Amino acid sequence: MDPLAQLKDIQIPIAPGWWPPAPGWWVLGILILLGIAYLYRHLLNRHFRHQPFKQARDIILDHNTAYIQHNITSNEYVELLNQLLKRAAIHSDRASHVAPLSGKGWLTYLDDISCSTEFTQGPGQALGDQRYQTHSQADLTDLHTSVIAVIRRMEKSA
């Protein structure tokens, strides 16, 4: 008898299934989930950090429309701009040293934020002691542009 005839065919092992995955896939899956959670938290925090500045810009646009339509006076408009800037500055710095600023100190602070002299020497002077005069001498269009620019800078630094 032939000894080779007694051999059986080669048995191929069953291919491994996809479940359960190898430990490396578990680690990768956990890292991906942690990355997604971190990204979600970061974007959510960023949204809430920038929301007050977006609202301030929207309110300024509403007040500007009211001023253009003669629903508020120029002095009221300047006062509203000043209030919104003060609130945005307090939110941006998260410090109480901004709240008591007024006059030249307030304008200097705004110049520091805007990296310009628009507030101590330009249209922003209306936000200082000039806002207590009966008639504002400032160009309110330039003032509006300067205030929006400062709020955008505060938003970037927040």
Secondary structure, DSSP 8 states (H G I E B T S, - for coil): --GGGG-----------SSS--HHHHHHHHHHHHHHHHHHHHHHHHHHHHHHHHHHHHHHHHHHHHHHTTSS-HHHHHHHHHHHHHHHHHHHHT-TTSTT--HHHHHHHHHHHHTSSTTTTSGGGGGTGGGGSSS--S-HHHHHHHHHHHHHHHHHH-
